[in-house]
Amino acid sequence: MHVTDLPDVVLVKVLSYLEWEDKLTVTNAIPSFENHLRTSASWPFFKFSPSAVTKSDYITAAENCVKEYGIFFRTFRSVTSMETDSVTNEHANMFKLVSENCRHLRGFHMEQGSDGFCHGQHSTSNRDMEEALTILTTCKDLKNVSLFLPCETEIQPKPFLLLQLINLGVTSFVTALDLSSISWTMSERQMSCLLNFPNLRELSLQKCNVDATLVLGLAKQSLVQLNIFQEKEIFDLDICQPNDNDWERILKLKPDMKVNITFDGIILVKTMFPSRIPLKQLSLNDISNSLTKGMMDHFTNNYWNTLEVFKYTNLLHEKTQTSDTRLPFALVSFAKKCLKLQSIHFDVPLSSTTVLLLAHARKFKELRVIKDDVSYEFDWKSAEGTMTPDFVQWLKESGQNEAQLEKAVSSLLGFKWKLWNLPLTFADKSF
């Protein structure tokens, strides 16, 4: 059977899974498919993601596609790249076209690319935001809107963009807000305007803005996911952050509440992690002190029934004398006891024995270990007495070289597993 002989409903379904560039490529190769693009079923999403290396051909093709097929789009996603210090007018121009051609949008999402932090740069221009707000007022079918609000200037006070959304009467569309830029440090009074977003389900904030009253108020409305970021030490803040009693009250309102935490380059202490916080994902990147057994035990004891993803890199301190030699034991215990744990990313020195014990502890969906970090040795001699002789022999044989290690871990996890060649980054903010 030729592909053109497939039922229309099947062809439309296939087209719906393709990126917009691939849709156009297919229809150029098979012109009869063009009619199948003139239906909303073929356009569940459109992703616009220009970058510093994007050729002008990409932008021109995307704009032409919006003009031709935008009436059928159901969701539009715009991803801002952080590869340059500022963004040109390509997003503003695209947003203008969307407001003119995509009147039946149900979803509009502005997302921050790269590592998700603004680093003080104006990653989204004023014109970008003006045109984005036009979409919210012209597309009357909108029900699901995610916005990344950029760094603001002294000319525009902190709540300026939030107040614009409130004054335009479009806050009921907004289901996700990203205020994770380091410039977003607001007073309790300024943050209270977030309570004007009744359908806000996901909120991303710098840790200094996570106010107990605010989170409780949003939980009473629609909030079910809180993403907390911190990439520098901030002191002398008056914000009253949620404690264990606050989290108990929040969880009574929203038992399915999830919290994701990303800390970058800060001093790590246990008081940052209340025992009742429903922690789903924890990412620790180049923190200013070494991760210890005591900290890992704290995570294990408090988040064993919620934590799904754990990421840790510490290139700054990986070879210092302050590193806790008990950390591998704590990490394996963590893997065994955290019942929902699905993914570990670890970028510090580990022995092949530790990697094998991690894979033996749990069938991870994802286990990332840097190839250059692995030493091929049996360094668990102090625990050898708790293992059977056959198991010790298996650990020694399976951990003697890269090929044996990858083969053994693949067998344990049930898929082809390889050591990771690239440095680990926390570029993905889609929790």
matplotlib code that plots the C-alpha trace (Angstrom):
import matplotlib.pyplot as plt

x = [0.0, 1.3, 1.3, -1.2, -3.7, -3.9, -7.2, -7.4, -7.8, -4.6, -2.6, -3.9, -2.8, 0.7, 1.0, -0.1, 3.0, 5.5, 7.2, 6.1, 9.3, 8.7, 5.0, 6.1, 8.8, 6.3, 3.7, 6.4, 7.3, 3.7, 1.5, -1.7, -1.0, -1.4, -5.2, -4.6, -2.8, -6.0, -7.5, -6.9, -6.3, -3.0, -1.8, -2.1, 1.1, 3.5, 6.9, 8.9, 12.5, 15.0, 18.5, 21.8, 22.7, 19.3, 19.4, 17.0, 15.4, 14.0, 12.3, 11.0, 9.6, 8.0, 6.3, 5.0, 3.7, 1.8, 0.3, -0.8, -1.9, -2.2, -6.0, -5.7, -3.2, -4.4, -1.2, 1.7, 5.0, 7.7, 11.1, 13.5, 17.1, 19.7, 22.6, 22.8, 22.7, 19.4, 16.7, 16.0, 12.5, 12.0, 9.7, 7.8, 7.2, 6.1, 3.7, 2.2, 1.6, 0.1, -2.4, -3.4, -3.6, -4.2, -7.5, -8.5, -5.6, -6.4, -2.9, -0.1, 3.2, 6.3, 9.2, 12.8, 15.4, 18.9, 19.5, 16.4, 18.1, 18.2, 21.6, 20.7, 20.2, 17.0, 16.2, 12.8, 12.2, 9.4, 8.1, 8.0, 5.8, 3.6, 2.9, 2.4, -0.2, -2.0, -2.4, -4.1, -6.6, -7.3, -7.4, -10.8, -10.6, -7.5, -7.7, -4.1, -1.4, 2.2, 4.3, 8.0, 8.2, 11.7, 14.1, 12.7, 14.3, 14.1, 11.9, 9.4, 8.8, 8.7, 5.0, 4.5, 3.9, 1.7, -0.4, -0.7, -2.1, -4.6, -5.7, -6.2, -8.6, -6.8, -5.5, -8.1, -6.3, -2.9, -2.2, 1.6, 3.9, 7.7, 9.2, 12.5, 14.7, 17.1, 15.7, 12.3, 12.7, 9.5, 8.0, 5.1, 2.7, 3.9, 3.7, 0.1, -1.0, -0.4, -3.6, -5.4, -4.6, -7.4, -6.4, -2.6, -1.5, 2.3, 4.5, 8.3, 10.0, 13.3, 13.5, 13.5, 10.0, 8.5, 6.2, 4.1, 1.0, 1.3, 1.7, -1.1, -3.4, -2.6, -3.1, -6.6, -7.2, -5.5, -1.8, -0.4, 3.2, 5.8, 9.3, 11.9, 15.2, 18.2, 21.5, 23.1, 23.2, 20.5, 20.4, 18.3, 14.9, 11.7, 9.8, 8.3, 9.1, 6.8, 7.8, 6.6, 3.3, 2.6, 3.3, 0.9, -1.8, -0.9, -1.0, -4.4, -5.7, -3.7, -2.6, -1.2, 1.0, 4.5, 7.7, 10.8, 14.0, 17.0, 19.9, 23.0, 26.3, 25.0, 25.9, 23.7, 22.2, 19.5, 17.3, 16.6, 14.6, 11.6, 10.7, 7.1, 7.8, 6.4, 9.7, 9.5, 12.7, 16.0, 18.8, 22.0, 24.5, 28.0, 27.0, 29.5, 30.1, 30.4, 27.4, 27.7, 26.3, 24.3, 22.6, 21.8, 20.4, 18.2, 16.8, 16.3, 14.5, 12.2, 11.5, 11.5, 7.9, 7.9, 11.3, 11.4, 14.5, 17.9, 20.6, 24.0, 27.1, 30.0, 33.0, 34.3, 34.9, 35.1, 38.7, 38.9, 39.7, 36.3, 34.4, 32.7, 34.0, 30.8, 28.8, 28.7, 27.2, 24.6, 23.8, 23.1, 21.0, 19.1, 18.5, 17.2, 14.8, 13.3, 10.4, 9.5, 13.0, 13.2, 16.3, 19.7, 22.3, 25.6, 28.7, 31.3, 33.9, 32.3, 33.7, 32.4, 31.3, 29.1, 27.5, 26.7, 25.2, 23.0, 21.7, 21.2, 19.2, 16.5, 15.5, 16.0, 14.5, 17.6, 21.0, 23.5, 27.1, 30.0, 32.5, 35.6, 34.3, 34.4, 37.3, 37.3, 37.8, 36.2, 36.2, 33.5, 35.8, 34.3, 30.9, 32.2, 31.1, 27.5, 27.6, 27.7, 30.9, 29.2, 27.9, 31.3, 32.9, 30.2, 30.9, 34.6, 34.3, 31.5, 33.4, 36.8, 36.4, 34.1, 32.7, 31.9, 30.3, 28.0, 27.0, 26.2, 24.2, 22.3, 21.3, 20.1, 18.2, 16.6, 17.8, 21.1, 23.0, 26.1, 28.3, 27.6, 30.2, 29.0, 29.0, 25.7, 23.7, 20.3, 19.1, 15.7, 13.2, 10.2, 9.7]
y = [0.0, 3.5, 6.1, 8.2, 5.3, 5.5, 6.8, 10.6, 10.2, 8.3, 10.7, 13.7, 11.8, 11.2, 14.9, 16.0, 14.5, 16.2, 19.5, 22.3, 22.1, 18.4, 19.0, 21.4, 19.0, 16.2, 18.3, 19.6, 16.0, 14.8, 17.9, 16.0, 16.1, 19.9, 19.5, 17.5, 20.5, 22.6, 21.2, 21.9, 18.2, 18.5, 21.5, 20.6, 22.7, 25.1, 25.7, 28.8, 28.5, 30.8, 31.0, 32.8, 30.3, 30.3, 31.3, 33.9, 31.1, 29.5, 32.7, 33.5, 29.9, 30.1, 33.4, 32.1, 29.0, 31.1, 33.2, 30.1, 27.7, 29.8, 29.7, 26.0, 26.3, 25.2, 25.8, 28.2, 27.8, 30.4, 29.5, 32.4, 31.5, 32.7, 32.2, 36.0, 38.9, 40.2, 39.0, 40.8, 41.6, 38.2, 37.2, 40.4, 40.1, 36.5, 37.4, 40.1, 37.6, 35.2, 37.8, 38.5, 34.9, 32.5, 33.7, 30.2, 29.5, 27.6, 27.6, 30.2, 29.5, 31.8, 29.7, 30.5, 28.4, 27.5, 27.3, 29.2, 32.1, 35.6, 36.5, 40.2, 40.3, 41.5, 38.2, 39.5, 43.0, 45.4, 45.0, 41.2, 41.6, 44.2, 41.9, 38.9, 40.8, 41.6, 37.8, 37.5, 40.1, 39.1, 35.3, 34.8, 31.0, 31.0, 28.7, 27.8, 30.5, 30.2, 33.3, 33.9, 37.5, 38.8, 40.9, 44.4, 47.8, 50.7, 52.3, 49.5, 48.6, 45.0, 44.3, 46.3, 43.4, 41.6, 44.8, 45.0, 41.5, 42.4, 45.6, 43.9, 41.4, 38.3, 36.8, 34.0, 32.6, 32.4, 28.9, 29.2, 32.1, 32.0, 34.7, 33.0, 35.8, 37.0, 40.6, 39.5, 40.3, 41.7, 42.8, 40.9, 43.6, 43.5, 39.7, 39.7, 40.8, 37.1, 36.3, 37.9, 34.9, 32.5, 29.6, 29.7, 26.1, 26.4, 29.2, 29.6, 31.9, 32.8, 31.4, 34.8, 35.4, 32.1, 33.7, 31.4, 33.5, 33.7, 30.0, 29.2, 31.7, 30.3, 26.7, 27.7, 28.7, 26.4, 26.1, 22.5, 23.0, 25.4, 25.7, 27.3, 28.7, 30.3, 31.1, 33.5, 34.1, 36.6, 37.9, 40.1, 39.4, 40.0, 37.3, 34.6, 31.4, 28.3, 26.1, 22.6, 23.8, 25.9, 22.9, 20.7, 23.3, 23.6, 19.8, 19.6, 22.0, 20.4, 16.8, 16.6, 19.7, 19.2, 21.3, 21.4, 23.0, 24.2, 25.7, 27.0, 28.1, 28.7, 27.4, 24.3, 23.9, 21.6, 24.5, 25.2, 21.9, 21.7, 18.1, 18.4, 20.1, 17.8, 17.7, 16.1, 17.2, 18.5, 20.0, 21.1, 22.7, 23.7, 24.5, 26.3, 23.5, 19.7, 17.5, 15.3, 12.0, 14.0, 16.1, 13.0, 11.3, 14.3, 14.0, 10.3, 10.5, 13.4, 12.9, 9.1, 9.1, 12.2, 12.6, 11.5, 13.3, 14.1, 16.0, 17.0, 18.5, 20.0, 20.6, 23.3, 21.0, 17.5, 17.0, 18.9, 17.3, 18.4, 15.8, 13.3, 9.8, 8.3, 10.0, 6.9, 4.8, 7.5, 7.8, 4.1, 4.1, 7.1, 5.1, 2.1, 4.0, 6.7, 4.7, 7.1, 7.9, 7.6, 9.6, 10.5, 12.8, 12.7, 14.6, 13.9, 11.1, 7.7, 4.2, 1.5, -0.4, 2.6, 2.8, -0.9, -0.7, 2.3, 0.3, -2.7, -0.7, 0.5, 0.2, 3.8, 5.3, 7.5, 7.1, 9.7, 9.3, 11.1, 8.8, 10.7, 10.6, 6.8, 4.9, 1.2, -0.3, -2.1, 0.5, -0.9, -3.1, -1.9, -3.2, -6.4, -8.4, -7.6, -9.0, -12.6, -13.8, -14.3, -10.7, -9.3, -11.3, -10.0, -6.4, -6.8, -8.5, -6.2, -3.0, -3.8, -1.7, 0.5, -2.2, -4.6, -1.8, -0.7, -4.2, -5.0, -1.8, -2.3, -5.8, -4.4, -1.4, -3.3, -0.9, -0.1, 2.1, 4.2, 6.4, 10.1, 11.9, 15.5, 17.7, 17.6, 20.8, 21.8, 23.4, 21.8, 23.7, 21.7, 19.9]
z = [0.0, -0.9, 1.8, -0.2, 0.0, 3.8, 5.2, 5.6, 9.4, 9.6, 7.5, 9.6, 12.7, 11.4, 10.4, 13.8, 15.4, 13.0, 13.7, 11.4, 9.2, 8.7, 7.8, 5.0, 3.8, 3.5, 1.7, -0.7, -1.5, -1.8, -2.8, -2.2, 1.5, 1.5, 1.9, 5.1, 6.7, 6.4, 9.5, 13.2, 13.8, 11.9, 14.1, 17.8, 18.3, 16.5, 18.1, 17.2, 18.5, 16.7, 18.1, 17.5, 14.8, 13.2, 9.6, 8.3, 6.1, 9.3, 10.4, 6.9, 6.6, 10.0, 9.3, 6.0, 7.7, 10.2, 7.5, 5.5, 8.3, 11.4, 11.4, 12.2, 15.0, 18.5, 20.5, 19.8, 21.7, 21.6, 23.0, 23.8, 23.4, 25.9, 23.4, 22.9, 25.3, 23.8, 21.5, 18.2, 17.0, 15.5, 18.5, 18.4, 14.6, 15.1, 17.9, 15.7, 13.0, 15.5, 16.7, 13.1, 11.8, 14.7, 16.1, 17.2, 19.5, 22.7, 24.1, 24.0, 25.7, 26.1, 27.4, 28.4, 26.7, 27.8, 31.6, 32.4, 34.3, 33.0, 34.5, 34.5, 30.7, 29.0, 27.3, 26.2, 24.9, 25.7, 22.2, 22.5, 25.6, 24.0, 21.0, 23.3, 25.3, 22.0, 21.5, 24.8, 23.9, 20.3, 20.6, 22.3, 22.5, 24.8, 27.8, 28.6, 28.7, 30.0, 30.3, 31.0, 32.3, 31.7, 33.8, 34.4, 34.5, 36.9, 34.3, 34.6, 38.3, 39.3, 39.1, 35.9, 33.5, 36.1, 36.5, 32.7, 32.6, 35.4, 33.8, 30.4, 32.2, 30.8, 34.1, 33.9, 30.8, 32.5, 33.9, 34.2, 35.1, 35.1, 37.3, 37.8, 36.6, 39.2, 38.8, 40.2, 43.9, 45.1, 48.4, 49.9, 48.8, 45.2, 45.1, 46.3, 42.8, 41.8, 43.7, 40.8, 38.7, 39.7, 37.3, 37.9, 38.2, 37.8, 39.2, 38.9, 41.4, 42.8, 46.4, 47.9, 46.6, 48.0, 50.6, 52.8, 52.6, 48.8, 48.3, 50.6, 48.8, 45.4, 46.6, 47.7, 44.1, 41.4, 42.1, 41.9, 40.9, 42.4, 40.8, 43.1, 41.8, 43.4, 41.8, 44.2, 48.0, 49.1, 52.7, 54.9, 53.2, 55.0, 53.1, 55.4, 53.6, 54.2, 57.1, 57.9, 59.4, 56.3, 54.0, 56.0, 55.4, 51.7, 51.3, 52.9, 50.3, 47.4, 48.2, 44.7, 45.1, 43.6, 44.2, 42.0, 43.3, 41.3, 43.3, 41.4, 43.0, 46.6, 50.1, 50.8, 54.3, 55.6, 56.7, 53.0, 52.9, 55.2, 55.9, 54.7, 51.3, 48.5, 46.6, 43.2, 41.5, 43.1, 41.0, 42.7, 40.3, 41.4, 45.0, 47.1, 49.5, 49.0, 49.3, 52.4, 53.7, 56.3, 53.5, 51.5, 54.5, 55.1, 51.5, 52.0, 55.3, 54.2, 50.5, 50.1, 49.0, 46.7, 45.0, 41.3, 39.9, 41.5, 39.7, 41.2, 39.8, 41.7, 39.4, 41.7, 44.7, 43.2, 44.2, 47.5, 50.8, 52.2, 50.0, 52.2, 51.5, 52.8, 50.0, 47.7, 50.6, 51.2, 47.5, 47.1, 50.3, 48.8, 45.5, 47.5, 49.8, 47.5, 46.2, 43.3, 42.2, 38.4, 37.4, 38.7, 37.1, 38.9, 37.8, 40.5, 40.8, 41.3, 41.3, 38.9, 42.0, 43.1, 39.6, 39.7, 43.1, 42.0, 39.0, 41.2, 43.8, 41.4, 37.7, 36.8, 33.6, 33.5, 35.1, 33.9, 35.0, 33.3, 31.6, 32.8, 36.4, 36.7, 38.3, 37.7, 41.1, 44.0, 46.8, 49.0, 51.1, 54.3, 53.2, 51.7, 54.8, 54.2, 50.6, 49.4, 47.9, 44.5, 44.5, 45.4, 42.5, 40.2, 41.2, 40.7, 37.3, 36.0, 37.1, 35.7, 32.5, 30.6, 28.3, 31.2, 33.2, 30.4, 29.7, 33.3, 33.9, 30.7, 31.9, 35.2, 33.8, 30.9, 28.1, 26.4, 28.9, 28.1, 30.2, 29.5, 27.3, 27.7, 30.8, 32.7, 32.5, 33.9, 30.6, 30.6, 32.7, 31.6, 34.9]

ax = plt.figure().add_subplot(projection="3d")
ax.plot(x, y, z, "-o")
ax.set_aspect("equal")
plt.show()
